[in-house]
């Protein structure tokens, strides 16, 4: 697979399904990945924030990677999120990803500990250098309290040839123009927040690491294609319908919300791993209003 082909199209940040006893449901995971690819998605990103990676054990993460590589085969790349509490754990996880047959890595800053550029660049560099796999940097300062500036991302790209892309989730759309001005086409830019998809594509993003795609894969692929081929005007009608759902991806309980949408539309279960709990009361009622309105007003195919 060519460098650019890795980072094109709609790439689901796939949710982690759980059995009633709390274990990972590998059978459903494999089935779900296949359905996403059938709908036109171009890869799978497990073990991200939406995948509840912070609550998964090391062995569980490796098992998830192996399940997806086996399920996907040669159809599309598996690009796991690599995040850990320690540099050693991140390095070991990256190496296990290569052994499992993953095609590339999504490199996150460490969990919990957020510090200065010297320490963060050393951590990220160690993970990137652990294998020769292509890497995508994941910048999400809201979730991880570490903000890699465009200049810092450019420095990492200059130092590490296998850094090929960046998933930008700062919520600051001007970052795309800043990255382009510094790097040109050196890095592929990917949208990381669902409700910035059209804006990001208009600013040069080639891919979308998507969340609501887990519940609405065909609609997500169609939205991306419209934005890519015709810009904001072409995507406007579908985007207007989709936005209330896409905004569920950008709030603290996005995992519970997206899994609830999956359950309602018949593409998954809302089971989450504690400390997360399924939604109740007014929160659940508010989410259900959004979901039911989307179903009632679903545009014609």
C-alpha positions in Angstrom: 0.0 0.0 0.0 1.4 3.4 -0.9 2.0 6.1 1.6 -1.0 8.2 0.5 -3.4 5.3 0.2 -3.1 4.7 3.9 -4.5 8.0 4.8 -7.4 8.5 2.4 -11.1 8.3 3.0 -13.2 7.4 6.0 -11.3 5.4 8.6 -13.5 4.4 11.6 -12.2 4.8 15.1 -13.9 1.5 15.8 -15.6 1.0 19.1 -14.7 -1.9 21.4 -17.7 -4.2 21.9 -18.1 -6.0 25.2 -19.9 -9.2 26.2 -22.4 -9.2 29.1 -19.6 -10.4 31.4 -17.4 -7.4 30.5 -15.0 -9.2 28.2 -14.2 -8.1 24.7 -16.6 -9.4 22.1 -14.2 -10.5 19.4 -16.8 -12.1 17.2 -18.8 -8.9 17.0 -15.7 -6.8 16.5 -14.7 -8.8 13.5 -18.2 -8.7 12.0 -18.5 -5.0 12.6 -15.2 -4.2 10.9 -16.4 -6.1 7.9 -19.6 -4.1 7.7 -17.7 -0.8 7.9 -15.5 -1.8 5.0 -18.5 -3.1 3.0 -20.0 0.4 3.4 -16.9 2.0 1.7 -14.6 2.7 4.7 -10.9 2.5 3.9 -9.3 1.2 7.1 -9.9 0.6 10.8 -8.4 2.4 13.8 -8.9 0.4 17.0 -7.7 1.4 20.5 -8.3 5.1 20.3 -10.3 7.2 22.7 -13.5 5.9 21.3 -12.2 2.4 21.6 -11.9 2.8 25.4 -8.2 2.0 25.1 -7.4 3.5 28.5 -9.5 0.8 30.2 -8.1 -2.1 28.2 -5.2 -4.2 29.4 -2.1 -4.8 27.4 -3.0 -8.3 26.4 -6.5 -7.2 25.5 -5.1 -4.6 23.1 -2.9 -7.1 21.4 -5.8 -9.5 21.0 -8.0 -6.8 19.5 -5.3 -6.0 17.0 -4.9 -9.7 16.0 -8.7 -10.1 15.6 -9.0 -7.1 13.3 -6.0 -8.1 11.2 -7.5 -11.5 10.7 -10.9 -10.1 10.0 -9.8 -7.4 7.6 -7.1 -9.4 5.8 -5.9 -7.5 2.7 -9.0 -5.4 2.3 -7.8 -2.4 4.3 -5.1 -1.3 6.8 -5.5 -1.8 10.6 -4.0 1.3 12.3 -4.1 0.9 16.1 -3.8 3.7 18.5 -0.6 3.4 20.6 -1.0 5.1 24.0 0.2 4.0 27.4 1.1 5.3 30.8 4.9 4.7 30.3 7.3 5.0 27.4 8.3 1.3 27.8 4.7 0.2 27.5 4.1 2.4 24.4 7.2 0.9 22.7 6.2 -2.6 23.5 2.7 -2.0 22.2 4.0 -0.6 19.0 6.2 -3.6 18.5 3.3 -6.0 19.2 1.3 -4.1 16.6 3.9 -4.8 13.9 4.1 -8.5 14.9 0.3 -8.7 14.7 0.4 -7.5 11.1 -0.9 -3.9 11.6 -0.2 -1.7 8.6 0.5 1.6 10.5 0.3 3.3 13.9 -1.7 6.2 15.4 0.7 7.6 18.0 -0.8 9.4 21.0 0.9 11.2 23.8 1.0 9.3 27.1 -2.0 8.9 29.3 -2.3 11.0 32.5 1.1 12.6 32.4 1.3 15.8 30.4 4.5 17.8 30.5 6.7 20.0 28.3 7.9 19.6 24.7 11.2 18.0 25.6 9.5 15.1 27.5 6.6 14.7 25.1 8.8 14.7 22.0 11.0 12.1 23.6 8.0 9.9 24.4 6.5 10.2 20.9 9.9 9.7 19.2 10.5 6.5 21.2 7.2 5.0 20.0 7.8 6.1 16.4 11.3 4.6 16.4 10.1 1.3 17.9 9.2 0.0 14.4 9.5 1.0 10.8 5.7 1.2 10.4 4.2 4.4 9.0 2.9 6.6 11.8 0.1 9.2 12.2 0.5 11.7 15.0 -2.7 12.3 17.0 -3.1 15.8 18.4 -6.0 16.0 20.8 -5.2 18.6 23.5 -8.7 18.5 25.0 -8.5 14.8 25.8 -4.8 14.4 26.5 -3.8 17.8 27.8 -0.8 17.9 25.4 -1.0 20.2 22.4 1.5 19.6 19.6 1.8 22.9 17.7 2.2 22.9 14.0 5.9 23.8 14.4 6.4 20.8 16.8 4.6 18.5 14.4 6.8 19.7 11.6 9.9 19.1 13.8 8.8 15.5 14.4 8.2 15.0 10.7 11.6 16.3 9.9 13.2 13.9 12.4 11.2 10.8 11.6 10.7 9.8 7.9 8.0 7.3 8.9 5.7 10.0 10.3 3.4 10.3 7.4 0.2 11.9 8.7 -1.4 13.9 11.5 -4.9 13.5 13.0 -5.8 17.0 14.0 -8.4 17.2 16.8 -7.6 20.5 18.5 -10.9 21.9 17.3 -8.9 24.8 15.8 -9.6 24.7 12.1 -6.7 27.2 11.4 -4.3 24.4 12.3 -4.8 22.8 8.9 -3.7 25.9 7.1 -0.7 26.3 9.5 0.4 22.7 8.9 0.0 23.1 5.1 2.1 26.3 5.1 4.9 24.6 7.1 4.8 21.2 5.5 3.2 21.4 2.1 2.4 17.8 1.2 5.0 16.3 3.5 2.2 15.0 5.8 -1.3 13.9 5.1 -3.9 15.7 7.1 -6.8 13.9 8.7 -9.9 15.2 10.5 -10.3 13.9 14.0 -13.5 15.6 15.1 -16.7 14.5 13.5 -18.4 17.9 13.5 -15.4 19.5 11.6 -15.4 17.1 8.7 -16.5 19.3 5.9 -14.4 22.3 7.1 -11.4 20.0 7.4 -11.8 18.5 3.9 -12.1 22.0 2.5 -8.8 22.9 4.1 -7.0 19.9 2.5 -7.7 16.9 4.7 -7.5 13.7 2.8 -9.0 11.4 5.4 -11.4 11.3 8.4 -10.8 9.3 11.5 -14.6 9.0 12.2 -16.7 8.2 15.2 -20.4 8.2 14.2 -19.4 6.0 11.3 -19.8 3.1 13.7 -23.6 3.7 13.5 -24.0 5.4 10.1 -21.2 4.0 7.8 -22.8 4.6 4.5 -23.9 8.2 5.4 -20.4 8.9 6.7 -18.7 7.7 3.5 -21.2 9.7 1.4 -20.7 12.9 3.4 -16.9 12.6 3.0 -17.2 12.0 -0.8 -19.5 14.9 -1.3 -17.2 17.2 0.7 -14.1 16.0 -1.2 -15.7 16.2 -4.7 -17.9 19.2 -4.4 -17.0 21.2 -1.3 -19.2 22.6 1.4 -22.1 23.4 -1.0 -22.4 19.8 -2.2 -22.2 18.4 1.3 -24.5 21.0 2.9 -27.8 19.1 2.9 -26.4 15.8 4.3 -24.1 17.7 6.7 -27.1 19.6 8.1 -28.9 16.3 8.8 -25.8 14.6 10.3 -24.5 17.4 12.4 -26.6 16.9 15.6 -25.3 13.3 15.6 -21.7 14.3 14.7 -21.7 16.7 17.7 -22.1 13.7 20.0 -18.5 12.9 19.2 -17.2 16.0 20.9 -18.5 15.9 24.4 -17.1 14.0 27.5 -19.5 11.1 27.2 -19.0 10.6 23.5 -18.3 6.8 24.0 -21.6 6.2 25.7 -23.4 8.4 23.2 -22.0 6.8 20.1 -22.5 3.3 21.4 -26.1 4.2 22.2 -26.6 5.3 18.6 -25.1 2.0 17.5 -27.5 0.1 19.6 -30.6 2.0 18.4 -29.7 1.5 14.8 -28.8 -2.2 15.3 -25.1 -2.0 14.8 -23.8 -2.7 18.2 -24.4 -2.6 22.0 -24.2 0.3 24.4 -22.2 -1.7 26.9 -19.2 0.2 28.1 -16.4 -0.6 30.5 -16.4 1.0 34.0 -15.8 3.7 35.1 -18.0 4.6 32.2 -21.7 3.7 32.8 -24.5 3.6 30.2 -26.6 6.8 30.0 -29.6 7.2 32.2 -32.2 9.8 33.0 -32.2 13.2 31.4 -28.9 12.5 29.6 -30.3 9.5 27.9 -33.6 11.2 27.1 -31.7 14.1 25.4 -29.6 11.7 23.4 -32.6 9.7 22.3 -34.4 12.8 21.1 -31.4 13.5 18.8 -31.2 9.9 17.6 -35.0 9.6 17.0 -35.1 12.9 15.1 -32.2 11.7 12.9 -34.0 8.5 12.1 -37.3 10.3 11.4 -35.6 12.8 9.1 -33.1 10.5 7.4 -32.5 11.7 3.9 -33.4 9.5 1.0 -30.5 7.4 -0.4 
